[in-house]
Structures are given as structure tokens and as C-alpha cells.
Amino acid sequence: MFYYFEKITIYLIIFLFVGTGVSKVLNFNTFIDTLNKSPFIPDHFITGVGVAVPVIEFSLVILLIINKTTYLGVSLSFLLMSLFTCYTFFLFNYSPYLPCSCGGIINSLSWKQHIWINLLISLMLLILCLKMPKKSI
């Protein structure tokens, strides 16, 4: 049973990061404009964050695909999803403007749905971190 949970979760994360990463790259100027509207990212970090986020997402996909680095990919994906969840929570609760440039189906979610999906994915990744054999690091 855990085998299927592990595979479904990993494939979900790969699909999520490829989809959102490609969307950010293909719509890079829109992504940067959206980041510019965030009250939590200083102006001098906007371009760096805009480049780093899709690069990190694609890098995590590679780690998840390679058997020897899957556990590391899962652990770092949990960290990234936790950061995204905190960022989303703070935007929802403390920002007058709610910028979102996730891309794909994620863009069609409400902010509350966005937070709940992020929490669910983070929980799934946490379970994997705790239960997976640590065959890679």
C-alpha cells in the first residue's frame, strides 16, 4: 500500500513542478510582474527569485526521477512546499493584493483552496520523508 502512496505522491510532485515551472518560464514577464506585486519580496530580489523558483522546481524533478536521489528530492520538495504554503498563507492573511503565478490548474483555485492543496501536498511529502527508506542523500 505504501508503495502506491509513494509513487502517486512522487508523480504528483513531478507533474506539479513541471507544470508550474514551465508556466513560469513561458510567461516569465508575467511571473516577474506578479512577484513585483508581492509585499514580502524586496524589489532587489525579484529577478533572482523569478529565475530561482523554476530552476529549483526543475532541479527537484530531476532529483525525484533519479532513484539514488529520490529521498533527497522528496525532502527538499517538502521544504519547498512548506515555504510555498507559508508564503501563500501570509499573502492570503496579510497582503492587500493576492498575486499568483503558479500556472496551470492551480491558478483556477481560490486562495483558501490553494492553501489547503499546499497543506495536503506538504503532508503527503512529510509522510514520505518519515516513511521512505533513506537510500539516498
MODELLER restraints for C-alpha pairs under 7 A, 6 or more apart:
rsr = mdl.restraints
at = mdl.atoms
rsr.add(forms.Gaussian(group=physical.xy_distance, feature=features.Distance(at['CA:6:A'], at['CA:128:A']), mean=6.57, stdev=0.5))
rsr.add(forms.Gaussian(group=physical.xy_distance, feature=features.Distance(at['CA:9:A'], at['CA:124:A']), mean=6.73, stdev=0.5))
rsr.add(forms.Gaussian(group=physical.xy_distance, feature=features.Distance(at['CA:10:A'], at['CA:64:A']), mean=6.92, stdev=0.5))
rsr.add(forms.Gaussian(group=physical.xy_distance, feature=features.Distance(at['CA:14:A'], at['CA:61:A']), mean=5.39, stdev=0.5))
rsr.add(forms.Gaussian(group=physical.xy_distance, feature=features.Distance(at['CA:17:A'], at['CA:57:A']), mean=5.26, stdev=0.5))
rsr.add(forms.Gaussian(group=physical.xy_distance, feature=features.Distance(at['CA:17:A'], at['CA:58:A']), mean=6.70, stdev=0.5))
rsr.add(forms.Gaussian(group=physical.xy_distance, feature=features.Distance(at['CA:17:A'], at['CA:61:A']), mean=6.85, stdev=0.5))
rsr.add(forms.Gaussian(group=physical.xy_distance, feature=features.Distance(at['CA:18:A'], at['CA:58:A']), mean=6.48, stdev=0.5))
rsr.add(forms.Gaussian(group=physical.xy_distance, feature=features.Distance(at['CA:19:A'], at['CA:104:A']), mean=6.52, stdev=0.5))
rsr.add(forms.Gaussian(group=physical.xy_distance, feature=features.Distance(at['CA:20:A'], at['CA:102:A']), mean=5.32, stdev=0.5))
rsr.add(forms.Gaussian(group=physical.xy_distance, feature=features.Distance(at['CA:20:A'], at['CA:103:A']), mean=5.08, stdev=0.5))
rsr.add(forms.Gaussian(group=physical.xy_distance, feature=features.Distance(at['CA:20:A'], at['CA:104:A']), mean=6.57, stdev=0.5))
rsr.add(forms.Gaussian(group=physical.xy_distance, feature=features.Distance(at['CA:21:A'], at['CA:54:A']), mean=4.57, stdev=0.5))
rsr.add(forms.Gaussian(group=physical.xy_distance, feature=features.Distance(at['CA:21:A'], at['CA:57:A']), mean=6.11, stdev=0.5))
rsr.add(forms.Gaussian(group=physical.xy_distance, feature=features.Distance(at['CA:21:A'], at['CA:58:A']), mean=6.71, stdev=0.5))
rsr.add(forms.Gaussian(group=physical.xy_distance, feature=features.Distance(at['CA:23:A'], at['CA:103:A']), mean=5.25, stdev=0.5))
rsr.add(forms.Gaussian(group=physical.xy_distance, feature=features.Distance(at['CA:24:A'], at['CA:31:A']), mean=5.86, stdev=0.5))
rsr.add(forms.Gaussian(group=physical.xy_distance, feature=features.Distance(at['CA:24:A'], at['CA:54:A']), mean=6.62, stdev=0.5))
rsr.add(forms.Gaussian(group=physical.xy_distance, feature=features.Distance(at['CA:24:A'], at['CA:103:A']), mean=6.91, stdev=0.5))
rsr.add(forms.Gaussian(group=physical.xy_distance, feature=features.Distance(at['CA:25:A'], at['CA:54:A']), mean=6.98, stdev=0.5))
rsr.add(forms.Gaussian(group=physical.xy_distance, feature=features.Distance(at['CA:31:A'], at['CA:50:A']), mean=6.92, stdev=0.5))
rsr.add(forms.Gaussian(group=physical.xy_distance, feature=features.Distance(at['CA:31:A'], at['CA:101:A']), mean=5.62, stdev=0.5))
rsr.add(forms.Gaussian(group=physical.xy_distance, feature=features.Distance(at['CA:32:A'], at['CA:46:A']), mean=6.77, stdev=0.5))
rsr.add(forms.Gaussian(group=physical.xy_distance, feature=features.Distance(at['CA:32:A'], at['CA:47:A']), mean=6.78, stdev=0.5))
rsr.add(forms.Gaussian(group=physical.xy_distance, feature=features.Distance(at['CA:32:A'], at['CA:50:A']), mean=5.94, stdev=0.5))
rsr.add(forms.Gaussian(group=physical.xy_distance, feature=features.Distance(at['CA:34:A'], at['CA:99:A']), mean=5.51, stdev=0.5))
rsr.add(forms.Gaussian(group=physical.xy_distance, feature=features.Distance(at['CA:34:A'], at['CA:100:A']), mean=6.66, stdev=0.5))
rsr.add(forms.Gaussian(group=physical.xy_distance, feature=features.Distance(at['CA:34:A'], at['CA:101:A']), mean=6.51, stdev=0.5))
rsr.add(forms.Gaussian(group=physical.xy_distance, feature=features.Distance(at['CA:35:A'], at['CA:46:A']), mean=6.27, stdev=0.5))
rsr.add(forms.Gaussian(group=physical.xy_distance, feature=features.Distance(at['CA:36:A'], at['CA:43:A']), mean=6.75, stdev=0.5))
rsr.add(forms.Gaussian(group=physical.xy_distance, feature=features.Distance(at['CA:36:A'], at['CA:46:A']), mean=6.47, stdev=0.5))
rsr.add(forms.Gaussian(group=physical.xy_distance, feature=features.Distance(at['CA:37:A'], at['CA:99:A']), mean=6.55, stdev=0.5))
rsr.add(forms.Gaussian(group=physical.xy_distance, feature=features.Distance(at['CA:38:A'], at['CA:99:A']), mean=6.50, stdev=0.5))
rsr.add(forms.Gaussian(group=physical.xy_distance, feature=features.Distance(at['CA:39:A'], at['CA:95:A']), mean=6.75, stdev=0.5))
rsr.add(forms.Gaussian(group=physical.xy_distance, feature=features.Distance(at['CA:60:A'], at['CA:73:A']), mean=5.40, stdev=0.5))
rsr.add(forms.Gaussian(group=physical.xy_distance, feature=features.Distance(at['CA:60:A'], at['CA:77:A']), mean=6.65, stdev=0.5))
rsr.add(forms.Gaussian(group=physical.xy_distance, feature=features.Distance(at['CA:63:A'], at['CA:69:A']), mean=5.11, stdev=0.5))
rsr.add(forms.Gaussian(group=physical.xy_distance, feature=features.Distance(at['CA:63:A'], at['CA:70:A']), mean=5.58, stdev=0.5))
rsr.add(forms.Gaussian(group=physical.xy_distance, feature=features.Distance(at['CA:63:A'], at['CA:72:A']), mean=6.93, stdev=0.5))
rsr.add(forms.Gaussian(group=physical.xy_distance, feature=features.Distance(at['CA:63:A'], at['CA:73:A']), mean=4.77, stdev=0.5))
rsr.add(forms.Gaussian(group=physical.xy_distance, feature=features.Distance(at['CA:64:A'], at['CA:70:A']), mean=4.36, stdev=0.5))
rsr.add(forms.Gaussian(group=physical.xy_distance, feature=features.Distance(at['CA:64:A'], at['CA:73:A']), mean=4.87, stdev=0.5))
rsr.add(forms.Gaussian(group=physical.xy_distance, feature=features.Distance(at['CA:64:A'], at['CA:74:A']), mean=6.65, stdev=0.5))
rsr.add(forms.Gaussian(group=physical.xy_distance, feature=features.Distance(at['CA:68:A'], at['CA:135:A']), mean=6.74, stdev=0.5))
rsr.add(forms.Gaussian(group=physical.xy_distance, feature=features.Distance(at['CA:68:A'], at['CA:136:A']), mean=5.06, stdev=0.5))
rsr.add(forms.Gaussian(group=physical.xy_distance, feature=features.Distance(at['CA:69:A'], at['CA:136:A']), mean=5.11, stdev=0.5))
rsr.add(forms.Gaussian(group=physical.xy_distance, feature=features.Distance(at['CA:69:A'], at['CA:137:A']), mean=6.30, stdev=0.5))
rsr.add(forms.Gaussian(group=physical.xy_distance, feature=features.Distance(at['CA:70:A'], at['CA:136:A']), mean=6.67, stdev=0.5))
rsr.add(forms.Gaussian(group=physical.xy_distance, feature=features.Distance(at['CA:71:A'], at['CA:134:A']), mean=6.11, stdev=0.5))
rsr.add(forms.Gaussian(group=physical.xy_distance, feature=features.Distance(at['CA:71:A'], at['CA:135:A']), mean=6.87, stdev=0.5))
rsr.add(forms.Gaussian(group=physical.xy_distance, feature=features.Distance(at['CA:71:A'], at['CA:136:A']), mean=5.53, stdev=0.5))
rsr.add(forms.Gaussian(group=physical.xy_distance, feature=features.Distance(at['CA:71:A'], at['CA:137:A']), mean=6.67, stdev=0.5))
rsr.add(forms.Gaussian(group=physical.xy_distance, feature=features.Distance(at['CA:72:A'], at['CA:136:A']), mean=6.28, stdev=0.5))
rsr.add(forms.Gaussian(group=physical.xy_distance, feature=features.Distance(at['CA:72:A'], at['CA:137:A']), mean=5.26, stdev=0.5))
rsr.add(forms.Gaussian(group=physical.xy_distance, feature=features.Distance(at['CA:74:A'], at['CA:125:A']), mean=6.35, stdev=0.5))
rsr.add(forms.Gaussian(group=physical.xy_distance, feature=features.Distance(at['CA:74:A'], at['CA:129:A']), mean=6.58, stdev=0.5))
rsr.add(forms.Gaussian(group=physical.xy_distance, feature=features.Distance(at['CA:75:A'], at['CA:129:A']), mean=5.88, stdev=0.5))
rsr.add(forms.Gaussian(group=physical.xy_distance, feature=features.Distance(at['CA:78:A'], at['CA:122:A']), mean=5.63, stdev=0.5))
rsr.add(forms.Gaussian(group=physical.xy_distance, feature=features.Distance(at['CA:78:A'], at['CA:125:A']), mean=5.30, stdev=0.5))
rsr.add(forms.Gaussian(group=physical.xy_distance, feature=features.Distance(at['CA:78:A'], at['CA:126:A']), mean=6.29, stdev=0.5))
rsr.add(forms.Gaussian(group=physical.xy_distance, feature=features.Distance(at['CA:81:A'], at['CA:118:A']), mean=6.59, stdev=0.5))
rsr.add(forms.Gaussian(group=physical.xy_distance, feature=features.Distance(at['CA:81:A'], at['CA:122:A']), mean=5.71, stdev=0.5))
rsr.add(forms.Gaussian(group=physical.xy_distance, feature=features.Distance(at['CA:82:A'], at['CA:122:A']), mean=6.08, stdev=0.5))
rsr.add(forms.Gaussian(group=physical.xy_distance, feature=features.Distance(at['CA:85:A'], at['CA:115:A']), mean=6.13, stdev=0.5))
rsr.add(forms.Gaussian(group=physical.xy_distance, feature=features.Distance(at['CA:85:A'], at['CA:118:A']), mean=5.53, stdev=0.5))
rsr.add(forms.Gaussian(group=physical.xy_distance, feature=features.Distance(at['CA:85:A'], at['CA:119:A']), mean=6.58, stdev=0.5))
rsr.add(forms.Gaussian(group=physical.xy_distance, feature=features.Distance(at['CA:88:A'], at['CA:115:A']), mean=6.43, stdev=0.5))
rsr.add(forms.Gaussian(group=physical.xy_distance, feature=features.Distance(at['CA:89:A'], at['CA:115:A']), mean=6.48, stdev=0.5))
rsr.add(forms.Gaussian(group=physical.xy_distance, feature=features.Distance(at['CA:91:A'], at['CA:98:A']), mean=6.13, stdev=0.5))
rsr.add(forms.Gaussian(group=physical.xy_distance, feature=features.Distance(at['CA:92:A'], at['CA:98:A']), mean=6.59, stdev=0.5))
rsr.add(forms.Gaussian(group=physical.xy_distance, feature=features.Distance(at['CA:92:A'], at['CA:111:A']), mean=6.60, stdev=0.5))
rsr.add(forms.Gaussian(group=physical.xy_distance, feature=features.Distance(at['CA:100:A'], at['CA:107:A']), mean=6.88, stdev=0.5))
rsr.add(forms.Gaussian(group=physical.xy_distance, feature=features.Distance(at['CA:101:A'], at['CA:107:A']), mean=6.99, stdev=0.5))
